[in-house]
Structures are given as structure tokens and as C-alpha cells.
Amino acid sequence: REAVTSLVCGGASSRHTLPAIGLALVEELDALFPSVRQLMLRRGNALRARFDALLSDGRTVLLVPSLLTPAPRHHENLLRFPDAAQTGLFNVMQLPATAVPLAPPRGAQAGRRASLPLGCQLVSGFGSDHLTLAVAIALERAGVARSW
């Protein structure tokens, strides 16, 4: 009922946001297929172990874009939530991550997208939160990162 209300009325009369309703629907579908859920959990644990092996040396930081495009305008991202999967993946695996706003590239052309913020996410291994913060500080001092 909430999903229909949100879609028909644009969310104005719904008590929940469209992404929250979508997540609730996915959770309900997930409960219908326990064997698929178990398979996904095994795959997730295997992927987490691979990332841990890659990033657990205490010196490695992975840099990934926050989105594959410049930041969407307000409400534009409601139907583009899968675009955030590349950063959500690290959050779900509970890896230390720091979001860093980036300065626009030198010589960026003026226009609709040029003025929108860009960003990246720094990811490290378990217990290495200090690495992502140190790299974020270094990027800021080098003029690559900036606040909007």
C-alpha cells in the first residue's frame, strides 16, 4: 500500500521515502527465497575475505568514485539508487571508509554538471580507519579534496 501511495502521490502522502519502501519490498522478497539468501551470504563473506586480504596490510587504501556520474540534482537520485552500489558494497562489508569531496578538474567546462560536487570514497582494511582519514587529509592539503 505504501509503495502505491508513494508512486501515485509522489510520496507527499506517504510516511516513508521511496528508497525505504523499496528496501522493505526487497527484504520481503528475500524472505521468500531462503536458499538464495544463504548463497548470497556465502558469496558476500567470500568477497569480504578477498577485500580483507587485499587491504589488511595496514598500508593499502582503495580509492573509488562515490558515484559513476557527477552528483545528481535533488530527488534525481531516487530512481538511480543502484548507482551507489559501488560504495554501498564497502559499507555493507563494514570496511572503514571515508567520503572525500573533490575539487572540480582543472579546466572543467562551465555548465549544468560542472558545478555539481564530485567525490570519492577511501576504503581500507578492518581496523585501519586511520589510513582513510590520513589519505583524506593528504588529499585536502594537496588541493585535490575540498569542502563545498
DOLUMMI-978142 format. One record per residue: residue number from 1; z, y, x of N, C-alpha, C, O, CB in turn. Coordinates in nm, 3 decimals, always signed. Each point is the difference from the previous one (the first is absolute). Glycine has a CB too. Layout:
> NUM,Z,Y,X,Z,Y,X,Z,Y,X,Z,Y,X,Z,Y,X
...
//
This chain:
> 1,+0.000,-0.119,+0.081,+0.000,+0.119,-0.081,+0.000,+0.126,+0.086,-0.075,+0.094,-0.027,+0.194,-0.221,-0.152
> 2,-0.036,+0.129,+0.282,+0.006,+0.116,+0.089,-0.133,+0.023,+0.070,-0.042,+0.115,+0.017,+0.286,-0.155,+0.017
> 3,-0.311,-0.068,+0.007,-0.129,+0.014,+0.068,-0.102,+0.065,-0.092,-0.073,+0.089,+0.043,+0.124,-0.291,+0.096
> 4,-0.058,+0.158,-0.263,-0.095,+0.056,-0.096,+0.035,+0.146,-0.028,-0.090,+0.085,-0.004,+0.055,-0.313,-0.100
> 5,+0.161,+0.258,+0.084,+0.043,+0.138,-0.026,-0.037,+0.090,+0.117,-0.051,+0.111,-0.020,+0.240,-0.195,-0.121
> 6,-0.165,+0.037,+0.261,-0.030,+0.080,+0.118,-0.149,+0.024,+0.016,-0.043,+0.110,+0.034,+0.246,-0.201,+0.074
> 7,-0.283,-0.012,-0.133,-0.145,+0.015,+0.013,-0.059,+0.089,-0.109,-0.084,+0.086,+0.028,+0.076,-0.311,+0.079
> 8,+0.052,+0.205,-0.231,-0.056,+0.074,-0.113,+0.046,+0.146,-0.001,-0.078,+0.091,-0.025,+0.071,-0.305,-0.106
> 9,+0.133,+0.233,+0.159,+0.057,+0.135,-0.008,+0.007,+0.069,+0.137,+0.056,+0.109,+0.010,+0.076,-0.183,-0.208
> 10,-0.186,+0.013,+0.299,+0.003,+0.062,+0.132,+0.138,+0.002,+0.062,+0.024,+0.077,+0.093,-0.213,+0.060,-0.163
> 11,+0.278,-0.218,+0.023,+0.133,-0.009,+0.057,+0.097,+0.103,-0.055,+0.119,-0.005,+0.031,-0.225,-0.082,+0.172
> 12,+0.058,+0.181,-0.286,+0.086,+0.108,-0.050,+0.115,-0.053,-0.086,+0.109,+0.057,+0.002,-0.307,+0.094,+0.004
> 13,+0.174,-0.257,-0.080,+0.107,-0.051,-0.087,+0.064,-0.127,+0.055,+0.086,-0.059,-0.066,-0.205,+0.160,-0.128
> 14,+0.078,-0.144,+0.311,+0.057,-0.120,+0.059,+0.125,+0.036,+0.080,+0.009,+0.110,+0.055,-0.237,-0.217,-0.045
> 15,+0.321,+0.016,-0.003,+0.121,+0.021,+0.079,-0.020,-0.039,+0.146,+0.088,+0.023,+0.083,+0.048,-0.064,-0.287
> 16,-0.252,-0.018,+0.236,-0.026,-0.050,+0.134,-0.135,+0.048,+0.052,-0.088,+0.035,-0.079,+0.229,-0.236,+0.028
> 17,-0.157,+0.203,+0.182,-0.129,+0.037,+0.058,-0.095,-0.119,-0.006,+0.044,-0.114,-0.011,+0.068,+0.283,+0.163
> 18,-0.240,-0.140,-0.146,-0.100,-0.106,-0.004,+0.019,-0.101,+0.115,-0.009,-0.121,-0.024,-0.150,+0.282,-0.086
> 19,+0.184,-0.116,+0.235,+0.024,-0.098,+0.106,+0.122,-0.089,-0.027,-0.003,-0.119,+0.031,-0.100,+0.279,+0.129
> 20,+0.209,-0.104,-0.216,+0.119,-0.081,-0.031,-0.031,-0.104,-0.107,+0.046,-0.114,+0.007,+0.101,+0.308,+0.053
> 21,-0.226,-0.155,-0.159,-0.040,-0.093,-0.105,-0.088,-0.110,+0.059,+0.016,-0.118,-0.032,-0.003,+0.302,-0.142
> 22,-0.105,-0.145,+0.261,-0.087,-0.098,+0.066,+0.081,-0.100,+0.081,-0.028,-0.120,-0.003,-0.154,+0.289,+0.013
> 23,+0.283,-0.121,+0.063,+0.085,-0.089,+0.078,+0.075,-0.097,-0.092,+0.013,-0.119,+0.032,+0.012,+0.297,+0.144
> 24,+0.024,-0.130,-0.287,+0.071,-0.088,-0.095,-0.094,-0.107,-0.053,+0.040,-0.116,-0.015,+0.112,+0.306,-0.049
> 25,-0.277,-0.153,+0.036,-0.097,-0.099,-0.049,-0.030,-0.105,+0.108,-0.009,-0.119,-0.030,-0.091,+0.293,-0.121
> 26,+0.085,-0.129,+0.275,-0.025,-0.094,+0.110,+0.118,-0.095,+0.016,-0.020,-0.120,+0.024,-0.124,+0.291,+0.091
> 27,+0.265,-0.120,-0.126,+0.119,-0.086,+0.012,+0.004,-0.104,-0.111,+0.040,-0.114,+0.023,+0.084,+0.302,+0.086
> 28,-0.164,-0.150,-0.229,-0.003,-0.096,-0.111,-0.106,-0.108,+0.026,+0.025,-0.118,-0.025,+0.051,+0.300,-0.134
> 29,-0.192,-0.142,+0.208,-0.105,-0.097,+0.032,+0.044,-0.092,+0.113,-0.027,-0.120,-0.002,-0.148,+0.284,-0.071
> 30,+0.244,-0.107,+0.171,+0.050,-0.078,+0.112,+0.091,-0.114,-0.047,-0.005,-0.110,+0.054,-0.011,+0.314,+0.091
> 31,+0.098,-0.176,-0.243,+0.094,-0.101,-0.051,-0.073,-0.116,-0.068,+0.055,-0.110,-0.011,+0.116,+0.290,-0.019
> 32,-0.293,-0.157,-0.017,-0.076,-0.105,-0.067,-0.061,-0.102,+0.097,-0.040,-0.109,-0.041,-0.010,+0.273,-0.139
> 33,+0.045,-0.129,+0.307,-0.065,-0.086,+0.100,+0.092,-0.022,+0.120,-0.026,+0.056,+0.107,-0.200,+0.028,-0.181
> 34,+0.332,-0.163,+0.059,+0.097,-0.018,+0.108,-0.061,-0.063,+0.126,+0.044,+0.033,+0.110,+0.131,-0.055,-0.283
> 35,-0.273,-0.065,+0.160,-0.058,-0.062,+0.119,-0.079,+0.102,+0.082,+0.001,-0.004,+0.123,-0.013,-0.216,-0.244
> 36,-0.056,+0.310,+0.052,-0.073,+0.106,+0.070,+0.099,+0.094,+0.068,-0.024,+0.046,+0.112,-0.166,-0.060,-0.278
> 37,+0.301,+0.042,+0.099,+0.103,+0.086,+0.058,+0.054,-0.061,+0.128,+0.017,+0.070,+0.100,+0.044,+0.014,-0.329
> 38,-0.032,-0.214,+0.226,+0.051,-0.067,+0.119,-0.101,+0.004,+0.114,+0.037,+0.020,+0.116,+0.101,-0.168,-0.263
> 39,-0.266,+0.129,+0.115,-0.105,+0.007,+0.101,-0.005,+0.140,+0.062,-0.011,+0.013,+0.122,-0.120,-0.189,-0.245
> 40,+0.138,+0.279,+0.040,-0.003,+0.138,+0.050,+0.123,+0.030,+0.086,-0.011,+0.070,+0.100,-0.121,-0.001,-0.302
> 41,+0.247,-0.121,+0.163,+0.120,+0.020,+0.081,-0.014,-0.066,+0.137,+0.039,+0.058,+0.101,+0.098,-0.048,-0.311
> 42,-0.193,-0.131,+0.213,-0.022,-0.067,+0.129,-0.097,+0.079,+0.087,+0.023,+0.017,+0.119,+0.021,-0.239,-0.228
> 43,-0.151,+0.268,+0.048,-0.097,+0.080,+0.076,+0.062,+0.131,+0.049,-0.025,+0.042,+0.113,-0.161,-0.142,-0.248
> 44,+0.266,+0.163,+0.051,+0.068,+0.124,+0.040,+0.095,-0.023,+0.115,+0.006,+0.081,+0.092,-0.026,+0.001,-0.325
> 45,+0.094,-0.191,+0.229,+0.093,-0.032,+0.110,-0.075,-0.029,+0.130,+0.045,+0.038,+0.108,+0.118,-0.129,-0.276
> 46,-0.278,+0.023,+0.157,-0.080,-0.028,+0.119,-0.056,+0.130,+0.059,-0.001,+0.018,+0.121,-0.059,-0.244,-0.214
> 47,+0.015,+0.316,+0.006,-0.051,+0.129,+0.048,+0.112,+0.082,+0.063,-0.020,+0.065,+0.103,-0.156,-0.068,-0.281
> 48,+0.293,+0.000,+0.116,+0.115,+0.072,+0.056,+0.034,-0.054,+0.139,+0.031,+0.079,+0.090,+0.058,-0.037,-0.322
> 49,-0.094,-0.172,+0.251,+0.027,-0.059,+0.131,-0.105,+0.043,+0.103,+0.033,+0.024,+0.116,+0.076,-0.221,-0.230
> 50,-0.235,+0.206,+0.072,-0.105,+0.045,+0.092,+0.021,+0.145,+0.042,-0.014,+0.033,+0.118,-0.145,-0.194,-0.225
> 51,+0.192,+0.247,+0.012,+0.026,+0.140,+0.034,+0.124,+0.012,+0.088,+0.003,+0.080,+0.093,-0.109,-0.007,-0.308
> 52,+0.208,-0.152,+0.186,+0.121,+0.003,+0.082,-0.032,-0.040,+0.143,+0.051,+0.062,+0.094,+0.089,-0.114,-0.296
> 53,-0.223,-0.050,+0.220,-0.038,-0.041,+0.136,-0.079,+0.110,+0.070,+0.016,+0.020,+0.120,-0.019,-0.260,-0.195
> 54,-0.080,+0.309,+0.002,-0.083,+0.107,+0.056,+0.082,+0.122,+0.037,-0.025,+0.064,+0.103,-0.165,-0.147,-0.238
> 55,+0.288,+0.117,+0.053,+0.070,+0.128,+0.015,+0.143,-0.012,+0.052,+0.068,+0.102,+0.011,-0.208,-0.021,-0.194
> 56,+0.187,-0.199,+0.214,+0.142,-0.017,+0.031,+0.037,+0.022,+0.146,+0.115,-0.023,+0.038,-0.109,-0.134,-0.223
> 57,-0.100,+0.202,+0.268,+0.033,+0.019,+0.142,+0.080,+0.126,+0.027,+0.042,+0.022,+0.114,-0.248,-0.145,-0.060
> 58,+0.229,+0.206,-0.155,+0.079,+0.121,+0.019,-0.079,+0.115,+0.061,+0.057,+0.105,+0.029,+0.140,-0.250,-0.004
> 59,-0.328,+0.126,-0.006,-0.083,+0.105,+0.059,-0.126,+0.027,-0.081,-0.072,+0.097,+0.028,+0.160,-0.161,+0.195
> 60,-0.118,-0.018,-0.322,-0.126,+0.008,-0.071,+0.017,+0.070,-0.134,+0.091,-0.031,-0.077,-0.167,-0.178,+0.190
> 61,-0.014,+0.303,-0.139,-0.002,+0.069,-0.129,-0.143,-0.007,-0.053,-0.096,+0.030,+0.071,+0.287,+0.126,-0.004
> 62,-0.204,-0.196,-0.190,-0.129,-0.007,-0.067,-0.019,+0.129,-0.078,+0.090,+0.045,-0.071,-0.079,-0.299,+0.055
> 63,-0.129,+0.315,+0.028,-0.031,+0.122,-0.071,-0.107,-0.032,-0.104,-0.109,-0.046,+0.035,+0.168,+0.190,+0.166
> 64,-0.029,-0.120,-0.328,-0.096,-0.028,-0.109,-0.012,+0.125,-0.088,+0.095,+0.077,-0.011,-0.037,-0.326,+0.014
> 65,-0.176,+0.269,-0.065,-0.013,+0.115,-0.090,+0.086,-0.017,-0.124,+0.019,-0.112,-0.048,-0.252,+0.149,+0.132
> 66,+0.286,+0.072,-0.136,+0.077,-0.005,-0.124,-0.089,-0.040,-0.116,+0.039,-0.079,-0.085,+0.118,+0.254,+0.172
> 67,-0.275,-0.120,-0.089,-0.103,-0.034,-0.099,-0.131,-0.008,+0.074,-0.014,+0.052,+0.110,+0.139,+0.062,-0.301
> 68,-0.221,-0.180,+0.131,-0.132,-0.010,+0.063,-0.085,+0.124,-0.025,-0.109,+0.013,+0.054,+0.121,-0.261,-0.079
> 69,+0.039,+0.339,-0.057,-0.067,+0.126,-0.031,+0.101,+0.112,+0.014,+0.120,-0.027,+0.008,-0.284,-0.087,-0.166
> 70,+0.119,+0.240,+0.160,+0.099,+0.109,-0.004,+0.085,-0.012,-0.126,-0.037,-0.070,-0.095,-0.117,+0.221,+0.225
> 71,+0.266,-0.085,-0.130,+0.094,-0.010,-0.113,-0.068,+0.032,-0.132,-0.077,+0.095,-0.009,+0.264,-0.033,+0.163
> 72,-0.159,-0.142,-0.256,-0.058,+0.029,-0.132,+0.068,+0.120,-0.063,+0.114,+0.033,+0.032,-0.170,-0.276,-0.061
> 73,-0.014,+0.306,-0.059,+0.058,+0.111,-0.076,+0.102,-0.057,-0.100,+0.005,-0.121,-0.023,-0.219,+0.261,+0.047
> 74,+0.294,-0.053,-0.080,+0.105,-0.040,-0.093,-0.057,-0.086,-0.113,-0.101,+0.037,-0.061,+0.229,+0.173,+0.116
> 75,-0.067,-0.322,-0.083,-0.038,-0.098,-0.102,-0.127,-0.078,+0.035,-0.031,-0.099,-0.067,+0.139,+0.246,-0.101
> 76,-0.182,-0.106,+0.270,-0.122,-0.071,+0.037,+0.032,-0.141,+0.050,-0.082,-0.091,-0.015,-0.026,+0.309,+0.072
> 77,+0.225,-0.235,+0.000,+0.034,-0.129,+0.059,+0.056,-0.102,-0.099,+0.026,-0.113,+0.039,+0.017,+0.236,+0.169
> 78,-0.023,-0.085,-0.333,+0.057,-0.094,-0.097,-0.084,-0.125,-0.016,+0.054,-0.110,-0.018,+0.047,+0.303,-0.100
> 79,-0.232,-0.178,+0.124,-0.087,-0.116,-0.013,-0.050,-0.049,+0.135,-0.079,-0.094,+0.007,+0.012,+0.175,-0.231
> 80,+0.113,-0.019,+0.332,-0.042,-0.041,+0.134,+0.118,-0.059,+0.079,-0.002,+0.001,+0.123,-0.175,+0.178,-0.126
> 81,+0.278,-0.229,-0.067,+0.118,-0.050,+0.069,-0.029,-0.111,+0.100,+0.075,-0.014,+0.096,+0.053,+0.076,-0.296
> 82,-0.234,-0.143,+0.183,-0.028,-0.100,+0.104,-0.034,+0.062,+0.136,+0.009,-0.068,+0.102,-0.088,-0.084,-0.283
> 83,+0.039,+0.280,+0.182,-0.032,+0.067,+0.126,+0.119,+0.003,+0.095,-0.018,+0.010,+0.122,-0.149,+0.128,-0.243
> 84,+0.288,-0.146,+0.069,+0.120,+0.008,+0.083,+0.045,-0.136,+0.052,+0.106,-0.011,+0.062,-0.039,+0.211,-0.192
> 85,-0.145,-0.303,+0.106,+0.042,-0.136,+0.036,+0.022,-0.016,+0.150,+0.087,-0.076,+0.042,-0.211,-0.009,-0.239
> 86,+0.045,+0.156,+0.280,+0.013,-0.020,+0.144,+0.134,+0.051,+0.053,+0.047,-0.048,+0.103,-0.295,+0.067,-0.084
> 87,+0.311,+0.076,-0.086,+0.133,+0.041,+0.044,+0.109,-0.073,-0.078,+0.105,-0.032,+0.056,-0.197,+0.257,+0.005
> 88,+0.067,-0.253,-0.188,+0.097,-0.073,-0.080,+0.030,-0.138,+0.056,+0.111,-0.051,-0.014,-0.189,+0.176,-0.183
> 89,-0.022,-0.183,+0.261,+0.016,-0.132,+0.062,+0.116,-0.001,+0.099,+0.081,-0.093,+0.001,-0.327,+0.052,-0.031
> 90,+0.253,+0.144,+0.114,+0.106,+0.006,+0.101,+0.134,+0.028,-0.064,+0.103,-0.050,+0.046,-0.267,+0.130,+0.122
> 91,+0.165,-0.002,-0.274,+0.125,+0.027,-0.070,+0.054,-0.125,-0.067,+0.121,-0.026,+0.004,-0.195,+0.261,-0.041
> 92,-0.014,-0.313,-0.025,+0.041,-0.124,-0.064,+0.058,-0.098,+0.103,+0.094,-0.074,-0.030,-0.270,+0.108,-0.148
> 93,+0.118,-0.035,+0.298,+0.049,-0.089,+0.105,+0.125,+0.055,+0.069,+0.053,-0.063,+0.092,-0.287,-0.016,-0.057
> 94,+0.281,+0.195,-0.080,+0.121,+0.064,+0.050,-0.007,+0.031,+0.149,+0.100,-0.009,+0.072,+0.027,-0.110,-0.248
> 95,-0.246,+0.157,+0.222,-0.016,+0.043,+0.138,+0.032,+0.149,+0.009,-0.029,+0.075,-0.094,-0.146,-0.253,+0.138
> 96,+0.234,+0.223,+0.066,+0.027,+0.143,+0.015,-0.131,+0.078,-0.003,-0.096,-0.035,+0.069,+0.304,-0.015,+0.067
> 97,-0.212,+0.155,-0.215,-0.122,+0.079,-0.013,+0.037,+0.147,-0.019,+0.098,+0.032,-0.068,-0.222,-0.229,-0.031
> 98,+0.046,+0.284,+0.160,+0.020,+0.144,-0.012,-0.131,+0.064,-0.040,-0.102,-0.020,+0.066,+0.285,+0.017,+0.107
> 99,-0.182,+0.079,-0.281,-0.119,+0.073,-0.044,-0.010,+0.130,+0.079,+0.099,+0.072,+0.015,-0.085,-0.174,-0.248
> 100,-0.135,+0.131,+0.282,-0.020,+0.118,+0.083,-0.115,+0.083,-0.058,-0.112,-0.050,-0.011,+0.197,-0.073,+0.217
> 101,-0.059,+0.250,-0.242,-0.109,+0.087,-0.044,-0.081,+0.042,+0.123,+0.056,+0.031,+0.105,+0.080,+0.053,-0.305
> 102,-0.268,-0.083,+0.186,-0.087,+0.032,+0.112,-0.068,+0.134,-0.021,-0.029,+0.040,-0.113,-0.006,-0.283,+0.154
> 103,+0.010,+0.312,+0.068,-0.076,+0.124,-0.005,-0.145,-0.035,-0.027,-0.047,-0.106,+0.043,+0.208,+0.223,+0.116
> 104,-0.235,-0.031,-0.229,-0.142,-0.030,-0.022,-0.075,-0.004,+0.133,+0.038,+0.071,+0.093,-0.027,+0.038,-0.321
> 105,-0.115,-0.188,+0.238,-0.076,-0.007,+0.125,-0.059,+0.135,+0.036,-0.034,+0.079,-0.088,-0.019,-0.318,+0.042
> 106,+0.043,+0.265,+0.175,-0.062,+0.125,+0.044,-0.142,+0.008,-0.053,-0.074,-0.099,+0.002,+0.218,+0.102,+0.206
> 107,-0.180,+0.114,-0.254,-0.136,+0.019,-0.050,-0.024,-0.058,-0.137,-0.115,-0.013,-0.043,+0.042,+0.012,+0.276
> 108,+0.181,-0.036,-0.304,-0.018,-0.056,-0.135,-0.066,+0.104,-0.090,+0.040,+0.116,+0.000,+0.162,-0.266,+0.029
> 109,-0.299,+0.108,-0.103,-0.071,+0.092,-0.088,+0.088,+0.037,-0.118,+0.077,-0.081,-0.052,-0.295,-0.019,+0.122
> 110,+0.204,+0.224,-0.111,+0.074,+0.045,-0.118,-0.058,-0.069,-0.123,-0.118,-0.034,-0.003,+0.171,+0.258,+0.111
> 111,+0.029,-0.243,-0.205,-0.048,-0.064,-0.122,+0.114,-0.062,-0.076,+0.116,+0.012,+0.039,-0.335,-0.056,+0.068
> 112,+0.186,-0.022,-0.215,+0.100,-0.058,-0.089,+0.092,-0.096,+0.073,+0.122,+0.009,-0.017,-0.281,+0.015,-0.171
> 113,+0.106,-0.114,+0.266,+0.082,-0.101,+0.067,+0.060,+0.048,+0.132,+0.102,-0.053,+0.044,-0.244,-0.118,-0.151
> 114,+0.079,+0.270,+0.171,+0.048,+0.043,+0.132,+0.141,+0.058,-0.006,+0.073,-0.009,+0.098,-0.308,+0.054,-0.034
> 115,+0.274,+0.015,-0.178,+0.131,+0.062,-0.009,+0.109,-0.097,-0.046,+0.117,+0.037,-0.004,-0.233,+0.177,-0.044
> 116,+0.079,-0.337,+0.013,+0.099,-0.097,-0.043,+0.065,-0.066,+0.121,-0.065,-0.018,+0.103,-0.064,-0.023,-0.314
> 117,+0.257,+0.007,+0.199,+0.070,-0.057,+0.116,-0.051,-0.138,+0.039,-0.048,-0.078,-0.083,+0.246,+0.208,+0.014
> 118,-0.187,-0.158,+0.196,-0.029,-0.131,+0.056,+0.129,-0.055,+0.057,+0.093,+0.075,+0.029,-0.335,-0.013,+0.024
> 119,+0.249,-0.192,-0.038,+0.121,-0.056,+0.057,-0.023,-0.138,+0.055,-0.103,-0.063,-0.022,+0.234,+0.198,-0.135
> 120,-0.031,-0.182,+0.229,-0.003,-0.136,+0.052,+0.140,-0.059,-0.014,+0.096,+0.071,-0.029,-0.285,-0.016,+0.191
> 121,+0.197,-0.183,-0.141,+0.129,-0.068,-0.002,+0.015,-0.073,+0.132,-0.092,-0.071,+0.044,+0.089,+0.046,-0.298
> 122,+0.117,+0.041,+0.316,+0.033,-0.069,+0.124,+0.088,-0.118,-0.034,+0.098,+0.015,-0.073,-0.116,+0.199,+0.210
> 123,-0.015,-0.331,-0.086,+0.073,-0.123,-0.034,+0.044,-0.067,+0.130,-0.076,-0.008,+0.096,-0.057,-0.022,-0.311
> 124,+0.257,-0.018,+0.216,+0.050,-0.074,+0.117,+0.068,-0.128,-0.047,+0.007,-0.027,-0.120,+0.023,+0.241,+0.250
> 125,+0.019,-0.292,-0.036,+0.066,-0.126,-0.031,+0.141,+0.019,-0.052,+0.055,+0.110,+0.005,-0.192,-0.217,+0.170
> 126,+0.194,+0.000,-0.225,+0.135,+0.005,-0.055,+0.098,+0.058,+0.101,+0.001,-0.039,+0.117,-0.054,-0.159,-0.262
> 127,+0.136,+0.290,+0.098,+0.102,+0.060,+0.085,-0.052,+0.107,+0.095,+0.075,+0.048,+0.086,+0.044,-0.261,-0.102
> 128,-0.244,+0.250,+0.003,-0.059,+0.099,+0.092,-0.037,+0.129,-0.072,-0.102,+0.061,+0.029,+0.014,-0.248,+0.111
> 129,+0.170,+0.228,-0.233,-0.023,+0.125,-0.073,-0.012,+0.117,+0.096,-0.079,+0.093,-0.022,+0.203,-0.185,-0.175
> 130,-0.045,+0.088,+0.305,-0.001,+0.110,+0.096,-0.138,+0.022,+0.062,-0.034,+0.113,+0.037,+0.274,-0.161,+0.011
> 131,-0.321,-0.057,-0.038,-0.134,+0.014,+0.058,-0.091,+0.083,-0.090,-0.071,+0.088,+0.048,+0.100,-0.308,+0.066
> 132,-0.028,+0.193,-0.244,-0.088,+0.076,-0.089,+0.041,+0.146,-0.002,-0.085,+0.089,-0.005,+0.048,-0.294,-0.136
> 133,+0.167,+0.231,+0.145,+0.047,+0.139,+0.002,-0.037,+0.069,+0.131,-0.039,+0.117,-0.001,+0.228,-0.181,-0.150
> 134,-0.177,-0.007,+0.263,-0.036,+0.059,+0.129,-0.148,+0.033,+0.007,-0.038,+0.105,+0.052,+0.224,-0.233,+0.056
> 135,-0.270,+0.040,-0.159,-0.145,+0.026,+0.000,-0.032,+0.117,-0.093,-0.085,+0.083,+0.032,+0.038,-0.326,+0.018
> 136,+0.113,+0.250,-0.165,-0.022,+0.112,-0.092,+0.037,+0.133,+0.067,-0.073,+0.098,-0.014,+0.119,-0.251,-0.183
> 137,+0.064,+0.155,+0.267,+0.041,+0.122,+0.072,-0.102,+0.035,+0.108,-0.034,+0.117,+0.018,+0.277,-0.170,-0.063
> 138,-0.291,-0.048,+0.117,-0.100,+0.025,+0.105,-0.131,+0.055,-0.060,-0.062,+0.089,+0.058,+0.164,-0.275,+0.082
> 139,-0.142,+0.133,-0.254,-0.121,+0.049,-0.067,+0.017,+0.145,-0.045,-0.093,+0.080,+0.008,+0.041,-0.313,-0.083
> 140,+0.173,+0.266,+0.028,+0.026,+0.137,-0.042,-0.003,+0.094,+0.120,-0.059,+0.108,-0.007,+0.197,-0.192,-0.185
> 141,-0.076,+0.045,+0.302,+0.002,+0.084,+0.121,-0.140,+0.018,+0.058,-0.029,+0.104,+0.060,+0.261,-0.183,-0.011
> 142,-0.318,-0.021,-0.067,-0.138,+0.008,+0.051,-0.091,+0.079,-0.094,-0.117,+0.024,+0.032,+0.151,-0.244,+0.083
> 143,+0.018,+0.261,-0.230,-0.080,+0.077,-0.095,-0.087,-0.083,-0.090,-0.082,+0.054,-0.075,+0.084,+0.124,+0.238
> 144,+0.013,-0.309,-0.158,-0.079,-0.090,-0.086,+0.062,-0.009,-0.138,-0.070,-0.002,-0.101,-0.004,-0.131,+0.302
> 145,+0.205,+0.128,-0.206,+0.072,-0.008,-0.127,+0.048,+0.139,-0.036,+0.030,+0.081,+0.088,+0.041,-0.320,-0.045
> 146,-0.063,+0.266,-0.171,+0.054,+0.127,-0.045,+0.048,-0.012,-0.143,-0.040,-0.091,-0.073,-0.114,+0.214,+0.228
> 147,+0.241,-0.033,-0.194,+0.044,+0.000,-0.138,-0.092,+0.089,-0.080,-0.057,+0.096,+0.053,+0.296,-0.139,+0.014
> 148,-0.253,+0.013,-0.195,-0.088,+0.078,-0.088,+0.087,+0.097,-0.071,-0.050,+0.079,-0.081,-0.115,-0.266,+0.052
//
